[in-house]
Amino acid sequence: MMPPLELLDFLRKEDGFIIATHMNPDGDGLGSAIALSMSLQGFGKKTVLLCKDPVPHQYRFLPWQEKFITLEQFTVRSSRITDFRNLILIDCNDIDRITTDKTQLSAISYQLSAVIDHHESERPFGNIRWVVPDSAATGLMIYRLIKELGIKLTSDMAVNLYAAIAVDTGNFRYENTTSGVLRVASDLIEAGAKPHVIYRWLFEAWSEGRFDLFMRVLNTLEREDGTAIIKVTRRMFEETSTSPDDTEHFVEFPRIMKDVQVSVLFREIDDTHYKISLRSKDDINVARIAEAFGGGGHKNAAGCRIKADFETAKSQLLSLLRRNVS
């Protein structure tokens, strides 16, 4: 998994990098972006970290997370930061994954663009593209990139990269955990990452409201033909004083059941619009299912949006799953 020479040349020769990750950010996108920003600044480069949404609570232990600015802030400042003219997308491969707001997108002015990502669903964006679907996490790619640039790993970089990899491997429990992944994790621990501290922040720092939300969501469980479906509504968020960030990892839990092959979380955006998260076991490719609705992702973890009421959206999704999952 060697980074392309044109990417290495781009990072060595250019300056003024806008490093952006996708909206509704997760640990892989955030940790990878931060570690790349740290390494480039250590190389004497100027960088700005960009995300449409604020950093979720569970990731605020990451060193440098406070350096992220939102797209709204960037739009206000864009006329004053004209020396940032190179865009790097992290953990996504299309600029539309940064935001759906065209006004915010128009504020991002760049000359060259690069993509560093591991999602299976590819888009044609980027002058330079390094997309490795077989990589368990974008954090692994950034680790390799830092090594190839000859930059020494600091403990802060190690914490961010370890968190990135832990999130996308389910703390090293998913099918994508290989001996190579564990060797990288070992190197990051040697560099200063503390697994027990990172684990507690990622998986054992729920608020009472989030736990209440989780119990309500579990009570919506439906099962059909090896598929488990759970749902979260806007009213649940209101009644538990929580937000969509608090649903991270919820979709993973129904997979605990032996006979469940696909787990689906429906998150209500409005009465006729749902965000769908899909998780699967073994060789069931949910990225293909998500692509049919304009989304994408990985073989065992993907997402999309469906504009329909809940029963219609559920029926459409189940119908497609029946045709594609034997």
VOZA-535881 format. One record per residue (C-alpha): residue in three letters; x negated, y negated, z negated. Coordinates in Angstrom, 1 decimal. Layout:
// VOZA-535881
<r 'ALA' <X Y Z>>
...
// end
This chain:
// VOZA-535881
<r 'MET' <0.0 0.0 0.0>>
<r 'MET' <-2.5 -2.6 1.2>>
<r 'PRO' <-1.3 -6.2 1.8>>
<r 'PRO' <-1.7 -7.3 5.4>>
<r 'LEU' <-4.8 -9.3 6.3>>
<r 'GLU' <-2.7 -12.2 7.6>>
<r 'LEU' <-1.0 -12.5 4.2>>
<r 'LEU' <-4.4 -12.6 2.4>>
<r 'ASP' <-5.7 -15.2 4.9>>
<r 'PHE' <-2.5 -17.2 4.4>>
<r 'LEU' <-2.9 -17.3 0.6>>
<r 'ARG' <-6.6 -18.1 0.8>>
<r 'LYS' <-6.5 -20.8 3.4>>
<r 'GLU' <-3.2 -22.6 2.7>>
<r 'ASP' <-2.1 -24.6 -0.3>>
<r 'GLY' <1.1 -26.0 -1.8>>
<r 'PHE' <3.2 -22.8 -2.2>>
<r 'ILE' <6.9 -22.8 -3.0>>
<r 'ILE' <7.4 -19.4 -4.6>>
<r 'ALA' <11.1 -18.5 -4.7>>
<r 'THR' <13.1 -15.5 -5.8>>
<r 'HIS' <16.7 -14.5 -5.3>>
<r 'MET' <19.8 -15.9 -7.0>>
<r 'ASN' <20.9 -14.0 -10.1>>
<r 'PRO' <17.3 -13.2 -10.8>>
<r 'ASP' <16.1 -10.0 -12.4>>
<r 'GLY' <12.9 -9.0 -14.1>>
<r 'ASP' <11.2 -7.8 -10.9>>
<r 'GLY' <11.8 -11.0 -9.0>>
<r 'LEU' <10.9 -13.3 -12.0>>
<r 'GLY' <7.9 -11.4 -13.2>>
<r 'SER' <6.5 -10.9 -9.7>>
<r 'ALA' <6.9 -14.6 -8.8>>
<r 'ILE' <5.3 -15.8 -12.1>>
<r 'ALA' <2.3 -13.4 -11.7>>
<r 'LEU' <1.7 -14.6 -8.1>>
<r 'SER' <2.0 -18.2 -9.2>>
<r 'MET' <-0.5 -17.7 -12.0>>
<r 'SER' <-3.0 -15.9 -9.8>>
<r 'LEU' <-2.8 -18.6 -7.1>>
<r 'GLN' <-3.2 -21.4 -9.6>>
<r 'GLY' <-6.2 -19.6 -11.0>>
<r 'PHE' <-7.5 -19.7 -7.4>>
<r 'GLY' <-7.1 -23.5 -7.4>>
<r 'LYS' <-3.9 -23.6 -5.5>>
<r 'LYS' <-0.8 -25.7 -6.2>>
<r 'THR' <2.5 -23.8 -6.7>>
<r 'VAL' <6.1 -24.4 -7.8>>
<r 'LEU' <8.4 -21.6 -9.0>>
<r 'LEU' <11.9 -21.8 -7.7>>
<r 'CYS' <15.2 -20.0 -8.4>>
<r 'LYS' <18.8 -21.1 -7.8>>
<r 'ASP' <19.8 -20.0 -11.3>>
<r 'PRO' <18.3 -20.5 -14.8>>
<r 'VAL' <16.1 -17.7 -16.2>>
<r 'PRO' <18.5 -15.2 -18.1>>
<r 'HIS' <18.0 -15.0 -21.9>>
<r 'GLN' <16.5 -11.5 -21.8>>
<r 'TYR' <13.6 -12.7 -19.6>>
<r 'ARG' <12.7 -15.8 -21.6>>
<r 'PHE' <9.9 -14.0 -23.3>>
<r 'LEU' <7.9 -13.9 -20.0>>
<r 'PRO' <4.9 -16.2 -20.1>>
<r 'TRP' <5.5 -19.2 -17.8>>
<r 'GLN' <9.2 -18.5 -17.3>>
<r 'GLU' <9.8 -22.1 -18.4>>
<r 'LYS' <8.0 -23.3 -15.3>>
<r 'PHE' <10.9 -22.3 -13.0>>
<r 'ILE' <12.9 -25.1 -11.6>>
<r 'THR' <16.4 -24.6 -10.3>>
<r 'LEU' <17.4 -25.4 -6.7>>
<r 'GLU' <19.5 -28.2 -8.0>>
<r 'GLN' <16.4 -29.7 -9.7>>
<r 'PHE' <14.4 -29.0 -6.6>>
<r 'THR' <16.9 -30.8 -4.4>>
<r 'VAL' <16.6 -34.0 -6.6>>
<r 'ARG' <12.8 -33.8 -6.6>>
<r 'SER' <12.2 -32.7 -3.0>>
<r 'SER' <11.3 -36.1 -1.7>>
<r 'ARG' <8.6 -36.4 -4.4>>
<r 'ILE' <6.9 -33.0 -3.8>>
<r 'THR' <6.2 -33.3 -0.1>>
<r 'ASP' <2.8 -31.6 -0.5>>
<r 'PHE' <4.5 -28.2 -0.9>>
<r 'ARG' <5.0 -26.9 2.6>>
<r 'ASN' <4.5 -23.1 2.4>>
<r 'LEU' <7.4 -20.9 1.3>>
<r 'ILE' <7.0 -17.4 -0.2>>
<r 'LEU' <10.0 -15.3 -0.8>>
<r 'ILE' <9.6 -12.8 -3.7>>
<r 'ASP' <11.8 -9.7 -4.1>>
<r 'CYS' <14.1 -10.7 -1.2>>
<r 'ASN' <13.6 -10.9 2.5>>
<r 'ASP' <16.1 -13.5 3.7>>
<r 'ILE' <16.3 -17.2 2.8>>
<r 'ASP' <20.1 -16.8 2.4>>
<r 'ARG' <19.3 -14.6 -0.7>>
<r 'ILE' <18.0 -17.8 -2.4>>
<r 'THR' <21.4 -19.5 -2.2>>
<r 'THR' <24.6 -19.7 -0.2>>
<r 'ASP' <24.6 -23.5 -0.6>>
<r 'LYS' <23.4 -24.9 2.8>>
<r 'THR' <22.8 -28.4 1.3>>
<r 'GLN' <20.3 -26.8 -1.2>>
<r 'LEU' <18.7 -24.8 1.6>>
<r 'SER' <18.2 -27.9 3.7>>
<r 'ALA' <16.1 -29.5 0.9>>
<r 'ILE' <13.5 -26.7 1.2>>
<r 'SER' <11.2 -28.0 3.9>>
<r 'TYR' <8.3 -25.7 4.9>>
<r 'GLN' <5.9 -25.1 7.7>>
<r 'LEU' <5.0 -21.4 7.2>>
<r 'SER' <6.9 -18.7 5.4>>
<r 'ALA' <6.0 -15.3 3.9>>
<r 'VAL' <8.1 -12.5 2.5>>
<r 'ILE' <6.9 -10.0 -0.2>>
<r 'ASP' <9.6 -7.5 -0.9>>
<r 'HIS' <10.5 -3.8 -1.3>>
<r 'HIS' <14.2 -3.7 -0.3>>
<r 'GLU' <15.3 -1.2 2.3>>
<r 'SER' <17.6 -3.6 4.0>>
<r 'GLU' <15.4 -5.8 6.1>>
<r 'ARG' <16.1 -9.2 7.7>>
<r 'PRO' <14.0 -10.9 10.4>>
<r 'PHE' <13.0 -13.9 8.2>>
<r 'GLY' <9.4 -14.9 7.7>>
<r 'ASN' <6.2 -15.8 9.7>>
<r 'ILE' <4.4 -13.2 7.6>>
<r 'ARG' <6.3 -10.1 6.3>>
<r 'TRP' <5.1 -7.6 3.8>>
<r 'VAL' <8.0 -5.3 3.1>>
<r 'VAL' <7.4 -1.9 1.6>>
<r 'PRO' <10.7 0.0 0.8>>
<r 'ASP' <8.8 2.9 -0.7>>
<r 'SER' <7.3 0.6 -3.4>>
<r 'ALA' <9.1 1.1 -6.7>>
<r 'ALA' <8.9 -2.6 -7.5>>
<r 'THR' <7.8 -5.9 -6.0>>
<r 'GLY' <5.6 -6.2 -9.1>>
<r 'LEU' <3.5 -3.3 -7.8>>
<r 'MET' <2.9 -5.1 -4.6>>
<r 'ILE' <1.9 -8.3 -6.4>>
<r 'TYR' <-0.5 -6.3 -8.6>>
<r 'ARG' <-2.1 -4.9 -5.4>>
<r 'LEU' <-2.2 -8.4 -3.9>>
<r 'ILE' <-3.9 -9.9 -6.9>>
<r 'LYS' <-6.5 -7.1 -6.8>>
<r 'GLU' <-7.2 -7.6 -3.1>>
<r 'LEU' <-7.6 -11.4 -3.7>>
<r 'GLY' <-10.3 -10.5 -6.3>>
<r 'ILE' <-8.5 -12.3 -9.1>>
<r 'LYS' <-8.9 -11.0 -12.7>>
<r 'LEU' <-5.7 -9.9 -14.4>>
<r 'THR' <-4.9 -12.0 -17.4>>
<r 'SER' <-2.8 -10.7 -20.3>>
<r 'ASP' <0.0 -13.1 -19.2>>
<r 'MET' <-0.1 -11.7 -15.7>>
<r 'ALA' <0.0 -8.2 -17.1>>
<r 'VAL' <3.1 -8.9 -19.2>>
<r 'ASN' <5.0 -10.3 -16.2>>
<r 'LEU' <4.0 -7.4 -13.9>>
<r 'TYR' <4.7 -4.7 -16.5>>
<r 'ALA' <8.1 -6.2 -17.1>>
<r 'ALA' <8.8 -6.3 -13.4>>
<r 'ILE' <7.9 -2.7 -12.9>>
<r 'ALA' <9.7 -1.5 -16.1>>
<r 'VAL' <13.0 -3.2 -14.9>>
<r 'ASP' <13.0 -1.6 -11.4>>
<r 'THR' <12.0 1.9 -12.7>>
<r 'GLY' <14.4 1.9 -15.6>>
<r 'ASN' <11.5 1.8 -18.0>>
<r 'PHE' <9.8 4.5 -16.0>>
<r 'ARG' <12.8 6.9 -16.0>>
<r 'TYR' <14.1 6.6 -12.4>>
<r 'GLU' <13.3 8.7 -9.3>>
<r 'ASN' <10.8 6.0 -8.1>>
<r 'THR' <8.4 6.6 -11.0>>
<r 'THR' <5.3 8.2 -9.6>>
<r 'SER' <1.8 8.9 -10.9>>
<r 'GLY' <0.7 5.8 -9.0>>
<r 'VAL' <3.3 3.7 -10.9>>
<r 'LEU' <2.1 5.0 -14.2>>
<r 'ARG' <-1.6 4.4 -13.3>>
<r 'VAL' <-0.7 0.7 -12.6>>
<r 'ALA' <1.2 0.5 -15.9>>
<r 'SER' <-1.8 1.9 -17.7>>
<r 'ASP' <-4.0 -0.8 -16.2>>
<r 'LEU' <-1.5 -3.5 -17.2>>
<r 'ILE' <-1.5 -2.2 -20.8>>
<r 'GLU' <-5.3 -2.3 -20.7>>
<r 'ALA' <-5.0 -6.0 -19.6>>
<r 'GLY' <-2.8 -6.9 -22.5>>
<r 'ALA' <0.8 -5.8 -21.8>>
<r 'LYS' <2.5 -4.4 -24.9>>
<r 'PRO' <5.1 -1.8 -23.9>>
<r 'HIS' <7.1 -1.8 -27.1>>
<r 'VAL' <7.4 -5.6 -27.2>>
<r 'ILE' <8.5 -5.7 -23.5>>
<r 'TYR' <10.9 -2.8 -24.0>>
<r 'ARG' <12.7 -4.5 -26.9>>
<r 'TRP' <13.2 -7.7 -25.0>>
<r 'LEU' <14.4 -6.0 -21.9>>
<r 'PHE' <16.6 -3.3 -23.4>>
<r 'GLU' <17.1 -4.0 -27.1>>
<r 'ALA' <17.9 -7.7 -27.4>>
<r 'TRP' <21.7 -7.8 -26.7>>
<r 'SER' <23.8 -10.4 -28.4>>
<r 'GLU' <27.0 -9.3 -30.3>>
<r 'GLY' <29.0 -10.8 -27.4>>
<r 'ARG' <27.2 -8.8 -24.8>>
<r 'PHE' <27.8 -5.6 -26.8>>
<r 'ASP' <31.5 -6.5 -27.1>>
<r 'LEU' <31.6 -7.1 -23.3>>
<r 'PHE' <29.9 -3.7 -22.7>>
<r 'MET' <32.5 -1.9 -24.7>>
<r 'ARG' <35.3 -3.6 -22.8>>
<r 'VAL' <33.7 -2.7 -19.5>>
<r 'LEU' <33.3 0.9 -20.5>>
<r 'ASN' <37.1 1.0 -21.3>>
<r 'THR' <37.8 0.3 -17.6>>
<r 'LEU' <36.0 3.5 -16.5>>
<r 'GLU' <37.6 5.5 -13.6>>
<r 'ARG' <36.2 8.6 -12.0>>
<r 'GLU' <36.9 10.1 -8.6>>
<r 'ASP' <34.9 12.6 -6.5>>
<r 'GLY' <31.6 12.2 -8.3>>
<r 'THR' <31.9 8.4 -8.4>>
<r 'ALA' <32.4 6.4 -11.6>>
<r 'ILE' <33.8 2.9 -11.4>>
<r 'ILE' <33.7 0.2 -14.0>>
<r 'LYS' <34.9 -3.4 -13.8>>
<r 'VAL' <34.2 -6.7 -15.5>>
<r 'THR' <36.6 -9.7 -15.2>>
<r 'ARG' <36.3 -13.4 -15.7>>
<r 'ARG' <38.7 -13.1 -18.7>>
<r 'MET' <36.2 -10.6 -20.4>>
<r 'PHE' <33.5 -13.2 -20.0>>
<r 'GLU' <35.7 -15.9 -21.6>>
<r 'GLU' <36.8 -13.7 -24.5>>
<r 'THR' <33.3 -12.6 -25.4>>
<r 'SER' <31.5 -15.9 -24.7>>
<r 'THR' <29.2 -14.1 -22.2>>
<r 'SER' <28.1 -14.6 -18.6>>
<r 'PRO' <27.3 -12.5 -15.5>>
<r 'ASP' <23.7 -12.3 -16.7>>
<r 'ASP' <24.9 -10.1 -19.6>>
<r 'THR' <26.1 -7.4 -17.2>>
<r 'GLU' <22.6 -6.4 -16.2>>
<r 'HIS' <22.1 -2.6 -16.6>>
<r 'PHE' <25.8 -2.0 -17.2>>
<r 'VAL' <26.1 -0.1 -13.9>>
<r 'GLU' <23.4 2.3 -15.0>>
<r 'PHE' <25.3 3.8 -17.9>>
<r 'PRO' <28.0 5.9 -16.1>>
<r 'ARG' <25.2 7.8 -14.3>>
<r 'ILE' <24.5 9.4 -17.7>>
<r 'MET' <27.4 11.8 -17.0>>
<r 'LYS' <26.2 15.0 -15.5>>
<r 'ASP' <28.8 15.1 -12.7>>
<r 'VAL' <28.5 11.4 -11.7>>
<r 'GLN' <26.5 10.9 -8.5>>
<r 'VAL' <27.4 7.3 -7.8>>
<r 'SER' <28.1 4.5 -10.3>>
<r 'VAL' <29.8 1.3 -9.3>>
<r 'LEU' <30.3 -2.0 -11.1>>
<r 'PHE' <32.9 -4.4 -9.8>>
<r 'ARG' <32.3 -8.0 -11.1>>
<r 'GLU' <35.2 -10.3 -10.5>>
<r 'ILE' <34.3 -13.6 -8.9>>
<r 'ASP' <37.9 -14.7 -8.2>>
<r 'ASP' <41.2 -12.9 -7.7>>
<r 'THR' <40.2 -11.7 -4.2>>
<r 'HIS' <36.4 -11.6 -4.4>>
<r 'TYR' <34.2 -9.1 -6.1>>
<r 'LYS' <30.4 -8.6 -6.5>>
<r 'ILE' <29.6 -4.9 -6.3>>
<r 'SER' <26.6 -3.1 -7.8>>
<r 'LEU' <25.9 0.5 -6.8>>
<r 'ARG' <23.6 3.1 -8.3>>
<r 'SER' <23.1 6.7 -7.2>>
<r 'LYS' <21.2 9.9 -7.9>>
<r 'ASP' <18.8 11.8 -5.8>>
<r 'ASP' <19.2 11.4 -2.0>>
<r 'ILE' <22.5 9.5 -2.0>>
<r 'ASN' <21.7 6.3 -0.1>>
<r 'VAL' <23.9 3.5 -1.4>>
<r 'ALA' <21.9 0.8 0.5>>
<r 'ARG' <23.7 2.0 3.6>>
<r 'ILE' <27.1 1.6 1.9>>
<r 'ALA' <26.2 -1.9 0.8>>
<r 'GLU' <25.0 -2.8 4.3>>
<r 'ALA' <28.4 -2.0 5.7>>
<r 'PHE' <29.8 -4.9 3.5>>
<r 'GLY' <26.9 -7.3 4.4>>
<r 'GLY' <24.8 -6.4 1.4>>
<r 'GLY' <21.7 -4.2 1.0>>
<r 'GLY' <19.1 -3.0 -1.4>>
<r 'HIS' <17.4 0.3 -2.1>>
<r 'LYS' <18.4 3.9 -1.5>>
<r 'ASN' <19.5 4.4 -5.2>>
<r 'ALA' <20.2 0.8 -6.1>>
<r 'ALA' <22.1 -1.7 -3.9>>
<r 'GLY' <24.7 -4.4 -4.0>>
<r 'CYS' <27.2 -6.4 -1.9>>
<r 'ARG' <30.3 -8.5 -2.0>>
<r 'ILE' <33.8 -7.7 -0.9>>
<r 'LYS' <36.5 -10.3 -0.4>>
<r 'ALA' <39.7 -8.5 -1.4>>
<r 'ASP' <41.8 -7.8 -4.4>>
<r 'PHE' <40.5 -5.1 -6.8>>
<r 'GLU' <42.6 -2.2 -5.6>>
<r 'THR' <41.9 -3.0 -1.9>>
<r 'ALA' <38.2 -3.4 -2.5>>
<r 'LYS' <38.0 -0.2 -4.5>>
<r 'SER' <39.9 1.7 -1.8>>
<r 'GLN' <37.6 0.4 0.9>>
<r 'LEU' <34.5 1.3 -1.0>>
<r 'LEU' <35.7 4.8 -2.0>>
<r 'SER' <36.7 5.5 1.6>>
<r 'LEU' <33.2 4.6 2.8>>
<r 'LEU' <31.6 6.7 0.1>>
<r 'ARG' <33.6 9.7 1.0>>
<r 'ARG' <32.5 9.4 4.7>>
<r 'ASN' <28.8 8.9 3.8>>
<r 'VAL' <28.3 11.1 0.7>>
<r 'SER' <28.6 14.8 1.1>>
// end
